[in-house]
């Protein structure tokens, strides 16, 4: 009898265990049907490589490795002797170009003024030509009249010679007036041409001034680059230079990790994508923080599978084809409140992601 009771108890215990296990399995199945999960995920963040903008020597380092820094905080300073000399050289070149432009403009203005004086002189010369021509015509008429009177002995030989001399003098005066008028016109034209050349040279010098101003701006900008500051608030790490080291423009000096903006890159299977939509709520568990759960939201899905972004994408048109389930990166925005930093999160940490599907 006792043995039957033990047997019945054992059967009852097994039955209860089966019921509990079945209920748990059904509950898990029903619950998991409302979620899409993956453990192929990791924390991501902005990691910026801080680089030198100029070539110089490192004169100062103002942080410790893995230190938290604020946006705009000074990280490095570079030697400024050559950079300052470049600024002074550019300033001197600009001053010289401006002075040279002033001289060219003054010469152009003086040339136009001189050409104006010669034009006025040529106008007076034109009046002299008109007067000399009138005097010549008068002398020609007087010569003809005396010549006719001499033929009938109504004028003396002396009167004829005087008329002849007056005609020669009038002709010479007319020729002189014409030559002077032509010379003044030629001089005015030549001086005006020279003034135009000076004006064109002044325009070229104005363009040179713009070039010198650009060179000065560049020199001053390079001078300011001697002080290298944090691009945003975060953790500075991976310092690659020492004080006194010679660095080139573009050389990496350190890295800054944004400790404010984190997200999760979760690689879901292509068979899961039909259930994942933008805006769905997400629960994220970090392997490094097993007791902590972080809420998030599906922000976006990549436009291609992860394999398409690899250095050597798979070519299924050659060889034997083996179908492999592809994964697509899904970006999940984390809700970590208004905290400036989250000490427990680091880019690269593994995560388990559970997306609540509708």
C-alpha positions in Angstrom: 0.0 0.0 0.0 2.8 2.3 0.9 4.5 1.5 -2.3 1.4 2.4 -4.3 1.2 5.8 -2.5 4.8 6.5 -3.4 4.2 5.6 -7.0 1.1 7.8 -7.2 3.0 10.7 -5.7 5.8 10.3 -8.2 3.4 10.2 -11.1 1.6 13.3 -9.7 4.9 15.2 -9.3 5.9 14.3 -12.8 2.6 15.4 -14.1 2.8 18.7 -12.3 6.3 19.2 -13.7 5.1 18.5 -17.2 2.2 20.9 -16.8 4.5 23.7 -15.5 7.0 23.1 -18.2 4.3 23.1 -20.9 2.7 26.3 -19.5 6.1 28.0 -19.4 6.8 26.9 -22.9 3.4 28.2 -24.1 4.0 31.4 -22.2 7.4 31.9 -23.7 6.1 31.0 -27.2 3.3 33.5 -26.9 5.6 36.2 -25.5 8.4 35.6 -27.9 5.9 35.9 -30.8 5.6 39.6 -30.0 9.3 40.3 -30.2 12.2 40.0 -32.7 15.5 39.5 -31.0 19.2 39.3 -31.9 22.4 39.1 -30.0 24.4 40.3 -33.0 24.4 43.9 -31.8 26.8 46.4 -30.3 27.0 49.9 -28.9 28.0 52.6 -31.4 29.0 56.2 -31.0 30.8 59.0 -32.7 34.6 58.6 -32.6 36.4 61.5 -34.2 40.1 61.4 -35.1 41.6 64.8 -34.1 44.2 65.8 -36.6 46.7 68.6 -37.0 45.8 71.3 -39.4 49.3 72.6 -39.9 52.9 71.3 -39.9 54.8 72.2 -36.8 56.2 70.9 -33.5 54.0 69.9 -30.6 54.6 72.5 -27.8 52.0 71.4 -25.3 49.6 68.6 -24.4 46.8 69.5 -22.0 44.9 66.3 -21.2 45.5 62.8 -19.8 44.6 59.6 -21.7 40.9 58.7 -21.3 40.1 62.0 -19.7 36.6 63.6 -20.1 36.8 66.9 -21.9 34.4 69.6 -22.8 33.7 71.0 -26.3 36.3 73.6 -27.2 38.7 72.5 -24.5 42.4 72.9 -25.5 44.0 69.6 -26.3 47.3 70.5 -28.0 49.4 73.6 -28.9 51.9 73.7 -31.7 55.0 75.9 -32.1 54.0 79.2 -33.7 57.3 80.8 -34.7 57.1 79.9 -38.3 53.3 80.4 -38.4 53.6 83.9 -36.9 56.4 84.7 -39.4 54.1 83.7 -42.2 51.4 86.0 -40.9 53.9 88.9 -40.7 55.2 88.1 -44.2 51.6 88.2 -45.6 50.9 91.5 -43.8 54.0 93.1 -45.3 53.2 91.8 -48.8 49.6 93.2 -48.5 51.0 96.6 -47.3 53.4 96.7 -50.2 50.6 95.8 -52.7 48.4 98.6 -51.3 51.2 101.2 -51.6 52.0 100.0 -55.1 48.3 100.4 -56.0 48.2 103.9 -54.6 51.2 104.9 -56.8 49.7 103.4 -59.9 46.4 105.2 -59.3 48.1 108.5 -58.7 50.1 108.0 -62.0 46.9 107.2 -63.8 45.1 110.3 -62.4 48.1 112.5 -63.2 48.2 111.1 -66.8 44.5 111.9 -67.4 45.0 115.4 -66.0 48.0 116.0 -68.2 46.1 114.7 -71.3 43.3 117.1 -70.4 45.9 120.0 -70.3 47.2 119.0 -73.7 43.6 118.8 -75.1 43.0 122.3 -73.9 46.3 123.4 -75.4 45.3 121.7 -78.7 42.0 123.7 -78.7 44.0 126.9 -78.4 46.3 125.6 -81.2 43.2 125.1 -83.4 42.3 128.7 -82.9 45.8 129.7 -83.8 45.6 127.6 -87.0 42.4 129.3 -88.0 43.9 132.8 -87.3 47.1 131.9 -89.2 45.0 130.6 -92.2 43.0 133.8 -92.2 46.3 135.8 -92.2 47.6 133.6 -95.0 44.5 134.2 -97.2 44.8 137.9 -96.5 48.5 137.9 -97.5 47.6 135.9 -100.7 45.0 138.4 -101.7 47.3 141.4 -101.0 50.1 139.7 -103.0 47.8 139.2 -106.0 46.5 142.8 -105.8 50.0 144.3 -105.6 51.2 142.0 -108.4 48.4 143.2 -110.6 49.1 146.9 -109.7 52.8 146.4 -110.5 51.9 145.1 -113.9 50.2 148.4 -114.8 52.9 150.3 -112.9 50.4 151.4 -110.2 52.6 149.9 -107.5 56.3 150.1 -106.8 58.7 147.2 -106.7 59.2 147.7 -103.0 55.5 147.3 -102.4 55.6 144.1 -104.4 58.6 142.7 -102.4 56.9 143.7 -99.1 53.7 141.8 -100.2 55.8 138.8 -101.3 57.7 138.8 -97.9 54.4 139.1 -96.0 53.0 136.1 -98.0 56.0 134.0 -97.1 55.8 134.9 -93.4 52.1 134.1 -93.4 52.7 130.7 -95.0 55.4 129.9 -92.5 53.2 131.0 -89.6 50.3 128.8 -90.9 52.6 125.8 -91.3 54.0 126.4 -87.8 50.5 126.6 -86.3 49.5 123.4 -88.0 52.6 121.6 -86.7 52.0 122.8 -83.2 48.4 121.8 -83.3 49.2 118.3 -84.6 52.0 117.9 -82.0 49.6 118.9 -79.1 47.0 116.4 -80.4 49.6 113.7 -80.6 50.9 114.4 -77.1 47.4 114.4 -75.7 46.7 111.1 -77.3 50.0 109.6 -76.2 49.6 110.8 -72.6 46.0 109.5 -72.5 47.1 106.1 -73.8 49.7 106.0 -71.0 47.1 107.0 -68.5 44.9 104.1 -69.7 47.8 101.7 -69.3 48.4 103.0 -65.8 44.7 102.5 -65.0 44.8 98.9 -66.3 47.9 98.3 -64.2 46.1 99.7 -61.2 43.3 97.2 -61.8 45.8 94.4 -62.0 47.4 95.6 -58.7 43.9 95.6 -57.2 43.5 91.9 -58.1 47.0 91.4 -56.5 45.7 93.0 -53.3 42.8 90.6 -53.2 45.3 87.8 -53.6 47.5 89.2 -50.8 44.4 89.5 -48.6 43.5 85.9 -49.2 47.1 84.9 -48.4 46.9 86.8 -45.1 43.6 85.2 -44.2 45.1 81.8 -44.9 48.2 82.6 -42.8 46.1 83.8 -39.9 43.8 80.8 -40.2 46.9 78.5 -40.1 48.2 80.5 -37.1 44.9 79.8 -35.2 45.2 76.1 -36.0 48.2 76.0 -33.7 45.7 75.5 -30.9 43.8 72.3 -31.3 40.6 71.9 -29.3 38.0 69.2 -28.7 35.4 69.1 -31.4 32.7 68.1 -28.9 32.3 66.9 -25.3 33.5 63.4 -24.7 36.4 61.1 -23.7 39.8 61.8 -25.3 41.9 58.7 -25.9 44.5 57.0 -28.2 47.0 59.9 -28.0 49.6 59.3 -30.8 52.1 62.1 -30.3 54.5 63.4 -27.6 55.5 66.9 -26.7 58.2 68.1 -29.0 57.3 65.7 -31.8 57.2 67.1 -35.4 53.7 66.6 -36.9 52.5 67.1 -40.4 49.2 68.7 -41.5 46.5 66.0 -41.4 48.4 63.7 -39.0 46.2 62.0 -36.4 47.0 63.3 -32.8 44.3 61.5 -30.7 40.6 60.4 -30.8 37.6 61.9 -29.1 34.6 59.6 -28.2 31.2 61.3 -28.0 29.9 60.2 -24.6 26.5 61.8 -25.0 25.1 60.3 -28.2 25.0 56.5 -28.2 23.0 54.1 -30.4 22.9 50.4 -31.0 23.7 48.8 -34.4 21.7 45.6 -34.4 22.2 43.1 -37.3 18.9 41.3 -37.8 18.3 38.4 -40.2 16.6 39.3 -43.4 13.7 37.0 -42.4 13.0 39.2 -39.4 12.8 42.5 -41.2 9.1 42.2 -42.2 8.2 42.6 -38.5 10.5 45.5 -37.8 9.3 49.0 -38.4 10.7 52.5 -37.6 9.5 53.8 -34.3 9.0 50.4 -32.5 10.0 50.2 -28.9 13.2 48.3 -28.1 14.7 46.7 -25.0 18.5 46.6 -24.9 20.6 44.5 -22.5 24.4 45.1 -22.4 26.6 42.1 -21.7 28.9 44.3 -19.6 25.8 45.5 -17.6 23.8 42.3 -17.0 21.6 43.9 -14.3 20.6 46.9 -16.5 18.0 47.2 -19.2 18.0 50.3 -21.5 14.9 51.4 -23.5 15.3 52.4 -27.1 13.5 53.1 -30.4 14.0 51.7 -33.9 15.4 54.8 -35.7 16.3 53.5 -39.2 17.3 50.5 -41.3 20.3 50.3 -43.5 19.8 50.5 -47.3 21.8 47.4 -47.9 23.0 44.2 -46.1 26.2 44.2 -44.1 27.9 42.0 -46.7 27.5 44.7 -49.4 29.6 47.1 -47.3 32.5 44.6 -46.9 35.8 45.2 -48.7 35.2 42.1 -50.9 31.5 41.7 -51.5 30.3 38.1 -52.2 29.9 37.3 -56.0 27.2 34.7 -56.3 27.5 34.5 -60.1 30.7 32.5 -59.8 31.4 29.1 -58.3 28.9 27.0 -56.4 26.2 29.0 -54.8 25.5 28.5 -51.1 22.6 30.4 -49.7 23.4 32.3 -46.5 20.9 34.2 -44.5 21.9 37.9 -44.8 21.8 40.4 -42.0 20.8 44.0 -42.2 22.0 46.7 -39.8 19.2 48.4 -37.8 20.0 51.6 -35.9 18.4 51.9 -32.5 18.4 55.1 -30.6 18.9 54.7 -26.8 16.9 56.6 -24.3 19.4 57.4 -21.6 17.7 60.6 -20.4 19.4 64.0 -20.1 22.6 62.7 -18.6 25.7 64.3 -20.1 27.6 61.0 -20.0 26.9 57.4 -19.3 29.9 55.8 -17.7 28.7 52.3 -18.3 28.4 52.6 -22.1 31.3 52.3 -24.5 31.2 51.9 -28.3 31.9 48.3 -29.2 30.2 46.6 -26.2 28.1 43.6 -27.1 24.3 43.9 -26.7 21.1 41.8 -26.8 18.2 43.5 -28.6 14.5 42.8 -28.3 12.2 44.7 -30.6 8.5 44.9 -29.6 6.5 44.2 -32.8 2.9 45.2 -33.4 
